[in-house]
Amino acid sequence: MKMFLTLILLVLAGVLLAHCSGGGGSKSTAPNWAMMMLKEINKYRTPGEEIVYDSAIAAVALSHAKWLQNNQALPDRFYQSAGAGGSTPTQRLTNASVIFITAGETGTYTDASVQGAYAAMNTTMLTDAAYTHVGIGVVP
């Protein structure tokens, strides 16, 4: 089975998400995996508090996932939040002009199902109602 690097960037956004398009989502190199992951995340969230997919945040997540794939010894040293130049998730969102209140990031490098990949991530963060928008970057 093919290995997927899945990086999820969550933001507390509310009305401050000025540059994010919300809802639609952009196509990544593995759009079906990203959309299945979104459904998996929302399956565990309280009804009415589903997280919204955002294409601007997804672009930041995908860029970082690609950077991880190209600069890390996957899967041995996979999950590190530090990105290009030592950047943090907050810096990467700011550099992309995404307006947010706070950000969190989780990910996995796996050949498991979406359900298995979800279980390998920080599920407490993924179900936290404080996070309102998500971007999912997937690199096969």
Rosetta constraint file for C-alpha pairs under 8 A:
AtomPair CA 1 CA 111 HARMONIC 5.98 0.50
AtomPair CA 2 CA 111 HARMONIC 5.78 0.50
AtomPair CA 2 CA 140 HARMONIC 6.89 0.50
AtomPair CA 3 CA 109 HARMONIC 6.78 0.50
AtomPair CA 3 CA 110 HARMONIC 5.25 0.50
AtomPair CA 3 CA 111 HARMONIC 4.29 0.50
AtomPair CA 3 CA 112 HARMONIC 7.86 0.50
AtomPair CA 3 CA 140 HARMONIC 5.99 0.50
AtomPair CA 4 CA 108 HARMONIC 7.94 0.50
AtomPair CA 4 CA 109 HARMONIC 5.66 0.50
AtomPair CA 4 CA 110 HARMONIC 5.47 0.50
AtomPair CA 4 CA 111 HARMONIC 6.09 0.50
AtomPair CA 4 CA 138 HARMONIC 6.60 0.50
AtomPair CA 4 CA 139 HARMONIC 5.79 0.50
AtomPair CA 4 CA 140 HARMONIC 4.53 0.50
AtomPair CA 5 CA 65 HARMONIC 6.74 0.50
AtomPair CA 5 CA 69 HARMONIC 7.59 0.50
AtomPair CA 5 CA 107 HARMONIC 7.44 0.50
AtomPair CA 5 CA 108 HARMONIC 5.89 0.50
AtomPair CA 5 CA 109 HARMONIC 4.34 0.50
AtomPair CA 5 CA 110 HARMONIC 6.57 0.50
AtomPair CA 5 CA 138 HARMONIC 5.60 0.50
AtomPair CA 5 CA 139 HARMONIC 5.15 0.50
AtomPair CA 5 CA 140 HARMONIC 6.28 0.50
AtomPair CA 6 CA 34 HARMONIC 7.99 0.50
AtomPair CA 6 CA 65 HARMONIC 7.00 0.50
AtomPair CA 6 CA 107 HARMONIC 5.36 0.50
AtomPair CA 6 CA 108 HARMONIC 5.37 0.50
AtomPair CA 6 CA 109 HARMONIC 6.29 0.50
AtomPair CA 6 CA 136 HARMONIC 6.97 0.50
AtomPair CA 6 CA 137 HARMONIC 5.78 0.50
AtomPair CA 6 CA 138 HARMONIC 4.55 0.50
AtomPair CA 6 CA 139 HARMONIC 6.64 0.50
AtomPair CA 7 CA 61 HARMONIC 5.96 0.50
AtomPair CA 7 CA 62 HARMONIC 7.20 0.50
AtomPair CA 7 CA 64 HARMONIC 7.82 0.50
AtomPair CA 7 CA 65 HARMONIC 5.92 0.50
AtomPair CA 7 CA 105 HARMONIC 7.29 0.50
AtomPair CA 7 CA 106 HARMONIC 6.01 0.50
AtomPair CA 7 CA 107 HARMONIC 4.19 0.50
AtomPair CA 7 CA 108 HARMONIC 6.59 0.50
AtomPair CA 7 CA 136 HARMONIC 5.80 0.50
AtomPair CA 7 CA 137 HARMONIC 5.13 0.50
AtomPair CA 7 CA 138 HARMONIC 6.42 0.50
AtomPair CA 8 CA 61 HARMONIC 6.35 0.50
AtomPair CA 8 CA 105 HARMONIC 5.63 0.50
AtomPair CA 8 CA 106 HARMONIC 5.28 0.50
AtomPair CA 8 CA 107 HARMONIC 5.65 0.50
AtomPair CA 8 CA 134 HARMONIC 6.88 0.50
AtomPair CA 8 CA 135 HARMONIC 5.89 0.50
AtomPair CA 8 CA 136 HARMONIC 4.65 0.50
AtomPair CA 8 CA 137 HARMONIC 6.43 0.50
AtomPair CA 9 CA 57 HARMONIC 6.91 0.50
AtomPair CA 9 CA 58 HARMONIC 7.43 0.50
AtomPair CA 9 CA 61 HARMONIC 5.88 0.50
AtomPair CA 9 CA 89 HARMONIC 7.58 0.50
AtomPair CA 9 CA 103 HARMONIC 7.09 0.50
AtomPair CA 9 CA 104 HARMONIC 5.88 0.50
AtomPair CA 9 CA 105 HARMONIC 4.48 0.50
AtomPair CA 9 CA 106 HARMONIC 6.64 0.50
AtomPair CA 9 CA 134 HARMONIC 5.70 0.50
AtomPair CA 9 CA 135 HARMONIC 5.25 0.50
AtomPair CA 9 CA 136 HARMONIC 6.44 0.50
AtomPair CA 10 CA 103 HARMONIC 5.60 0.50
AtomPair CA 10 CA 104 HARMONIC 5.11 0.50
AtomPair CA 10 CA 105 HARMONIC 6.03 0.50
AtomPair CA 10 CA 126 HARMONIC 7.75 0.50
AtomPair CA 10 CA 131 HARMONIC 6.03 0.50
AtomPair CA 10 CA 132 HARMONIC 7.39 0.50
AtomPair CA 10 CA 133 HARMONIC 5.84 0.50
AtomPair CA 10 CA 134 HARMONIC 4.50 0.50
AtomPair CA 10 CA 135 HARMONIC 6.54 0.50
AtomPair CA 11 CA 100 HARMONIC 6.40 0.50
AtomPair CA 11 CA 101 HARMONIC 7.16 0.50
AtomPair CA 11 CA 102 HARMONIC 5.71 0.50
AtomPair CA 11 CA 103 HARMONIC 4.37 0.50
AtomPair CA 11 CA 104 HARMONIC 6.36 0.50
AtomPair CA 11 CA 131 HARMONIC 5.22 0.50
AtomPair CA 11 CA 132 HARMONIC 6.20 0.50
AtomPair CA 11 CA 133 HARMONIC 5.36 0.50
AtomPair CA 11 CA 134 HARMONIC 6.31 0.50
AtomPair CA 12 CA 100 HARMONIC 6.21 0.50
AtomPair CA 12 CA 101 HARMONIC 5.50 0.50
AtomPair CA 12 CA 102 HARMONIC 5.31 0.50
AtomPair CA 12 CA 103 HARMONIC 6.36 0.50
AtomPair CA 12 CA 130 HARMONIC 5.91 0.50
AtomPair CA 12 CA 131 HARMONIC 4.36 0.50
AtomPair CA 12 CA 132 HARMONIC 5.30 0.50
AtomPair CA 12 CA 133 HARMONIC 6.61 0.50
AtomPair CA 13 CA 17 HARMONIC 5.36 0.50
AtomPair CA 13 CA 99 HARMONIC 7.52 0.50
AtomPair CA 13 CA 100 HARMONIC 4.92 0.50
AtomPair CA 13 CA 101 HARMONIC 5.79 0.50
AtomPair CA 13 CA 102 HARMONIC 7.51 0.50
AtomPair CA 13 CA 131 HARMONIC 7.25 0.50
AtomPair CA 13 CA 132 HARMONIC 6.06 0.50
AtomPair CA 13 CA 133 HARMONIC 6.59 0.50
AtomPair CA 14 CA 132 HARMONIC 6.79 0.50
AtomPair CA 16 CA 99 HARMONIC 6.09 0.50
AtomPair CA 16 CA 100 HARMONIC 6.00 0.50
AtomPair CA 16 CA 101 HARMONIC 7.46 0.50
AtomPair CA 17 CA 98 HARMONIC 6.90 0.50
AtomPair CA 17 CA 99 HARMONIC 5.16 0.50
AtomPair CA 17 CA 100 HARMONIC 5.88 0.50
AtomPair CA 18 CA 98 HARMONIC 7.28 0.50
AtomPair CA 18 CA 99 HARMONIC 6.05 0.50
AtomPair CA 19 CA 56 HARMONIC 7.42 0.50
AtomPair CA 19 CA 97 HARMONIC 6.77 0.50
AtomPair CA 19 CA 98 HARMONIC 5.46 0.50
AtomPair CA 19 CA 99 HARMONIC 6.46 0.50
AtomPair CA 20 CA 54 HARMONIC 6.28 0.50
AtomPair CA 20 CA 55 HARMONIC 6.92 0.50
AtomPair CA 20 CA 56 HARMONIC 5.27 0.50
AtomPair CA 20 CA 57 HARMONIC 7.12 0.50
AtomPair CA 20 CA 98 HARMONIC 6.42 0.50
AtomPair CA 20 CA 99 HARMONIC 7.79 0.50
AtomPair CA 21 CA 25 HARMONIC 7.98 0.50
AtomPair CA 21 CA 54 HARMONIC 6.03 0.50
AtomPair CA 21 CA 55 HARMONIC 6.37 0.50
AtomPair CA 21 CA 56 HARMONIC 6.70 0.50
AtomPair CA 22 CA 52 HARMONIC 6.46 0.50
AtomPair CA 22 CA 53 HARMONIC 6.03 0.50
AtomPair CA 22 CA 54 HARMONIC 4.33 0.50
AtomPair CA 22 CA 55 HARMONIC 6.72 0.50
AtomPair CA 22 CA 133 HARMONIC 7.56 0.50
AtomPair CA 23 CA 52 HARMONIC 5.61 0.50
AtomPair CA 23 CA 53 HARMONIC 4.98 0.50
AtomPair CA 23 CA 54 HARMONIC 5.54 0.50
AtomPair CA 23 CA 55 HARMONIC 7.68 0.50
AtomPair CA 24 CA 53 HARMONIC 6.73 0.50
AtomPair CA 24 CA 54 HARMONIC 6.56 0.50
AtomPair CA 24 CA 55 HARMONIC 6.67 0.50
AtomPair CA 25 CA 53 HARMONIC 5.78 0.50
AtomPair CA 25 CA 54 HARMONIC 5.19 0.50
AtomPair CA 25 CA 55 HARMONIC 4.09 0.50
AtomPair CA 25 CA 56 HARMONIC 7.92 0.50
AtomPair CA 25 CA 58 HARMONIC 7.23 0.50
AtomPair CA 25 CA 135 HARMONIC 7.96 0.50
AtomPair CA 26 CA 54 HARMONIC 7.78 0.50
AtomPair CA 26 CA 55 HARMONIC 4.78 0.50
AtomPair CA 26 CA 56 HARMONIC 7.93 0.50
AtomPair CA 26 CA 58 HARMONIC 7.03 0.50
AtomPair CA 26 CA 59 HARMONIC 7.53 0.50
AtomPair CA 27 CA 31 HARMONIC 5.34 0.50
AtomPair CA 28 CA 34 HARMONIC 7.75 0.50
AtomPair CA 28 CA 62 HARMONIC 7.15 0.50
AtomPair CA 28 CA 137 HARMONIC 6.65 0.50
AtomPair CA 28 CA 138 HARMONIC 6.51 0.50
AtomPair CA 28 CA 139 HARMONIC 7.84 0.50
AtomPair CA 29 CA 138 HARMONIC 6.48 0.50
AtomPair CA 29 CA 139 HARMONIC 6.03 0.50
AtomPair CA 29 CA 140 HARMONIC 7.21 0.50
AtomPair CA 30 CA 34 HARMONIC 6.52 0.50
AtomPair CA 30 CA 138 HARMONIC 5.73 0.50
AtomPair CA 30 CA 139 HARMONIC 6.53 0.50
AtomPair CA 30 CA 140 HARMONIC 6.83 0.50
AtomPair CA 31 CA 35 HARMONIC 6.18 0.50
AtomPair CA 31 CA 138 HARMONIC 7.66 0.50
AtomPair CA 32 CA 36 HARMONIC 6.03 0.50
AtomPair CA 33 CA 37 HARMONIC 6.06 0.50
AtomPair CA 33 CA 114 HARMONIC 7.23 0.50
AtomPair CA 33 CA 138 HARMONIC 7.22 0.50
AtomPair CA 34 CA 38 HARMONIC 6.24 0.50
AtomPair CA 34 CA 136 HARMONIC 5.83 0.50
AtomPair CA 34 CA 137 HARMONIC 7.02 0.50
AtomPair CA 34 CA 138 HARMONIC 6.43 0.50
AtomPair CA 35 CA 39 HARMONIC 6.34 0.50
AtomPair CA 36 CA 40 HARMONIC 6.18 0.50
AtomPair CA 36 CA 114 HARMONIC 6.81 0.50
AtomPair CA 37 CA 41 HARMONIC 6.14 0.50
AtomPair CA 37 CA 114 HARMONIC 5.99 0.50
AtomPair CA 37 CA 115 HARMONIC 7.97 0.50
AtomPair CA 37 CA 118 HARMONIC 7.29 0.50
AtomPair CA 38 CA 42 HARMONIC 6.24 0.50
AtomPair CA 38 CA 53 HARMONIC 7.33 0.50
AtomPair CA 38 CA 136 HARMONIC 7.87 0.50
AtomPair CA 39 CA 43 HARMONIC 6.06 0.50
AtomPair CA 40 CA 44 HARMONIC 7.08 0.50
AtomPair CA 40 CA 114 HARMONIC 7.32 0.50
AtomPair CA 40 CA 115 HARMONIC 6.88 0.50
AtomPair CA 40 CA 118 HARMONIC 7.28 0.50
AtomPair CA 41 CA 45 HARMONIC 6.80 0.50
AtomPair CA 41 CA 51 HARMONIC 7.81 0.50
AtomPair CA 41 CA 118 HARMONIC 7.48 0.50
AtomPair CA 41 CA 126 HARMONIC 6.45 0.50
AtomPair CA 41 CA 127 HARMONIC 7.11 0.50
AtomPair CA 42 CA 46 HARMONIC 7.92 0.50
AtomPair CA 42 CA 50 HARMONIC 5.25 0.50
AtomPair CA 42 CA 51 HARMONIC 6.37 0.50
AtomPair CA 42 CA 127 HARMONIC 7.87 0.50
AtomPair CA 44 CA 127 HARMONIC 6.37 0.50
AtomPair CA 45 CA 49 HARMONIC 6.32 0.50
AtomPair CA 45 CA 50 HARMONIC 5.86 0.50
AtomPair CA 45 CA 51 HARMONIC 7.90 0.50
AtomPair CA 45 CA 127 HARMONIC 5.21 0.50
AtomPair CA 45 CA 128 HARMONIC 7.76 0.50
AtomPair CA 45 CA 129 HARMONIC 7.48 0.50
AtomPair CA 46 CA 50 HARMONIC 6.79 0.50
AtomPair CA 46 CA 129 HARMONIC 7.90 0.50
AtomPair CA 49 CA 129 HARMONIC 6.19 0.50
AtomPair CA 49 CA 132 HARMONIC 7.70 0.50
AtomPair CA 50 CA 132 HARMONIC 7.55 0.50
AtomPair CA 51 CA 131 HARMONIC 7.15 0.50
AtomPair CA 51 CA 132 HARMONIC 5.03 0.50
AtomPair CA 51 CA 133 HARMONIC 5.33 0.50
AtomPair CA 51 CA 134 HARMONIC 6.49 0.50
AtomPair CA 52 CA 132 HARMONIC 6.20 0.50
AtomPair CA 52 CA 133 HARMONIC 4.62 0.50
AtomPair CA 52 CA 134 HARMONIC 6.01 0.50
AtomPair CA 53 CA 58 HARMONIC 7.83 0.50
AtomPair CA 53 CA 133 HARMONIC 5.81 0.50
AtomPair CA 53 CA 134 HARMONIC 4.97 0.50
AtomPair CA 53 CA 135 HARMONIC 5.87 0.50
AtomPair CA 53 CA 136 HARMONIC 7.92 0.50
AtomPair CA 54 CA 58 HARMONIC 6.11 0.50
AtomPair CA 54 CA 133 HARMONIC 6.29 0.50
AtomPair CA 54 CA 134 HARMONIC 5.82 0.50
AtomPair CA 54 CA 135 HARMONIC 5.49 0.50
AtomPair CA 55 CA 59 HARMONIC 6.11 0.50
AtomPair CA 55 CA 135 HARMONIC 6.46 0.50
AtomPair CA 56 CA 60 HARMONIC 6.69 0.50
AtomPair CA 56 CA 98 HARMONIC 7.10 0.50
AtomPair CA 56 CA 135 HARMONIC 7.35 0.50
AtomPair CA 57 CA 61 HARMONIC 6.28 0.50
AtomPair CA 57 CA 93 HARMONIC 7.25 0.50
AtomPair CA 57 CA 98 HARMONIC 7.25 0.50
AtomPair CA 57 CA 134 HARMONIC 6.50 0.50
AtomPair CA 57 CA 135 HARMONIC 4.49 0.50
AtomPair CA 57 CA 136 HARMONIC 7.66 0.50
AtomPair CA 58 CA 62 HARMONIC 5.94 0.50
AtomPair CA 58 CA 134 HARMONIC 7.11 0.50
AtomPair CA 58 CA 135 HARMONIC 3.53 0.50
AtomPair CA 58 CA 136 HARMONIC 4.92 0.50
AtomPair CA 58 CA 137 HARMONIC 5.65 0.50
AtomPair CA 59 CA 63 HARMONIC 6.08 0.50
AtomPair CA 59 CA 135 HARMONIC 7.22 0.50
AtomPair CA 59 CA 137 HARMONIC 7.05 0.50
AtomPair CA 60 CA 64 HARMONIC 6.29 0.50
AtomPair CA 60 CA 92 HARMONIC 6.68 0.50
AtomPair CA 60 CA 93 HARMONIC 6.57 0.50
AtomPair CA 60 CA 96 HARMONIC 7.12 0.50
AtomPair CA 60 CA 135 HARMONIC 7.56 0.50
AtomPair CA 60 CA 137 HARMONIC 7.76 0.50
AtomPair CA 61 CA 65 HARMONIC 6.08 0.50
AtomPair CA 61 CA 135 HARMONIC 6.04 0.50
AtomPair CA 61 CA 136 HARMONIC 5.86 0.50
AtomPair CA 61 CA 137 HARMONIC 4.68 0.50
AtomPair CA 62 CA 66 HARMONIC 6.12 0.50
AtomPair CA 62 CA 136 HARMONIC 6.84 0.50
AtomPair CA 62 CA 137 HARMONIC 3.71 0.50
AtomPair CA 62 CA 138 HARMONIC 6.20 0.50
AtomPair CA 62 CA 139 HARMONIC 7.42 0.50
AtomPair CA 63 CA 67 HARMONIC 6.23 0.50
AtomPair CA 63 CA 137 HARMONIC 7.41 0.50
AtomPair CA 64 CA 68 HARMONIC 6.10 0.50
AtomPair CA 64 CA 83 HARMONIC 6.54 0.50
AtomPair CA 64 CA 84 HARMONIC 7.91 0.50
AtomPair CA 64 CA 137 HARMONIC 7.86 0.50
AtomPair CA 65 CA 69 HARMONIC 6.18 0.50
AtomPair CA 65 CA 137 HARMONIC 6.11 0.50
AtomPair CA 65 CA 138 HARMONIC 6.79 0.50
AtomPair CA 65 CA 139 HARMONIC 6.59 0.50
AtomPair CA 66 CA 70 HARMONIC 6.17 0.50
AtomPair CA 66 CA 139 HARMONIC 6.55 0.50
AtomPair CA 67 CA 71 HARMONIC 5.89 0.50
AtomPair CA 67 CA 83 HARMONIC 7.13 0.50
AtomPair CA 67 CA 84 HARMONIC 7.03 0.50
AtomPair CA 68 CA 72 HARMONIC 5.37 0.50
AtomPair CA 68 CA 78 HARMONIC 7.32 0.50
AtomPair CA 68 CA 83 HARMONIC 7.25 0.50
AtomPair CA 69 CA 73 HARMONIC 7.83 0.50
AtomPair CA 69 CA 74 HARMONIC 6.76 0.50
AtomPair CA 69 CA 139 HARMONIC 7.80 0.50
AtomPair CA 72 CA 77 HARMONIC 6.27 0.50
AtomPair CA 72 CA 78 HARMONIC 6.53 0.50
AtomPair CA 73 CA 77 HARMONIC 5.59 0.50
AtomPair CA 73 CA 78 HARMONIC 6.98 0.50
AtomPair CA 74 CA 78 HARMONIC 5.34 0.50
AtomPair CA 74 CA 109 HARMONIC 7.67 0.50
AtomPair CA 75 CA 109 HARMONIC 6.32 0.50
AtomPair CA 78 CA 108 HARMONIC 7.61 0.50
AtomPair CA 78 CA 109 HARMONIC 6.89 0.50
AtomPair CA 79 CA 106 HARMONIC 7.94 0.50
AtomPair CA 79 CA 107 HARMONIC 6.71 0.50
AtomPair CA 79 CA 108 HARMONIC 6.98 0.50
AtomPair CA 81 CA 87 HARMONIC 7.90 0.50
AtomPair CA 81 CA 88 HARMONIC 6.16 0.50
AtomPair CA 81 CA 89 HARMONIC 6.84 0.50
AtomPair CA 81 CA 105 HARMONIC 7.30 0.50
AtomPair CA 82 CA 86 HARMONIC 4.87 0.50
AtomPair CA 82 CA 87 HARMONIC 5.28 0.50
AtomPair CA 82 CA 88 HARMONIC 5.38 0.50
AtomPair CA 82 CA 89 HARMONIC 7.79 0.50
AtomPair CA 83 CA 87 HARMONIC 4.76 0.50
AtomPair CA 83 CA 88 HARMONIC 6.43 0.50
AtomPair CA 87 CA 91 HARMONIC 5.85 0.50
AtomPair CA 87 CA 92 HARMONIC 6.46 0.50
AtomPair CA 88 CA 92 HARMONIC 6.23 0.50
AtomPair CA 89 CA 93 HARMONIC 6.27 0.50
AtomPair CA 89 CA 103 HARMONIC 6.74 0.50
AtomPair CA 89 CA 104 HARMONIC 7.00 0.50
AtomPair CA 89 CA 105 HARMONIC 6.78 0.50
AtomPair CA 90 CA 94 HARMONIC 6.17 0.50
AtomPair CA 90 CA 102 HARMONIC 7.48 0.50
AtomPair CA 90 CA 103 HARMONIC 6.14 0.50
AtomPair CA 91 CA 95 HARMONIC 5.98 0.50
AtomPair CA 92 CA 96 HARMONIC 6.34 0.50
AtomPair CA 93 CA 97 HARMONIC 6.38 0.50
AtomPair CA 93 CA 98 HARMONIC 5.25 0.50
AtomPair CA 93 CA 99 HARMONIC 7.51 0.50
AtomPair CA 94 CA 98 HARMONIC 5.67 0.50
AtomPair CA 94 CA 99 HARMONIC 6.92 0.50
AtomPair CA 103 CA 131 HARMONIC 7.94 0.50
AtomPair CA 104 CA 125 HARMONIC 7.53 0.50
AtomPair CA 106 CA 121 HARMONIC 6.00 0.50
AtomPair CA 106 CA 122 HARMONIC 6.08 0.50
AtomPair CA 107 CA 121 HARMONIC 5.76 0.50
AtomPair CA 107 CA 122 HARMONIC 7.90 0.50
AtomPair CA 108 CA 117 HARMONIC 6.31 0.50
AtomPair CA 108 CA 120 HARMONIC 6.50 0.50
AtomPair CA 108 CA 121 HARMONIC 6.27 0.50
AtomPair CA 109 CA 117 HARMONIC 7.80 0.50
AtomPair CA 110 CA 117 HARMONIC 6.43 0.50
AtomPair CA 112 CA 116 HARMONIC 5.21 0.50
AtomPair CA 112 CA 117 HARMONIC 5.87 0.50
AtomPair CA 113 CA 117 HARMONIC 6.12 0.50
AtomPair CA 114 CA 118 HARMONIC 6.02 0.50
AtomPair CA 115 CA 119 HARMONIC 6.25 0.50
AtomPair CA 116 CA 120 HARMONIC 6.37 0.50
AtomPair CA 117 CA 121 HARMONIC 6.70 0.50
AtomPair CA 118 CA 123 HARMONIC 7.10 0.50
AtomPair CA 119 CA 123 HARMONIC 6.76 0.50
AtomPair CA 122 CA 126 HARMONIC 6.49 0.50
AtomPair CA 123 CA 127 HARMONIC 6.15 0.50
AtomPair CA 124 CA 128 HARMONIC 6.17 0.50
AtomPair CA 125 CA 131 HARMONIC 7.97 0.50
AtomPair CA 126 CA 131 HARMONIC 7.81 0.50
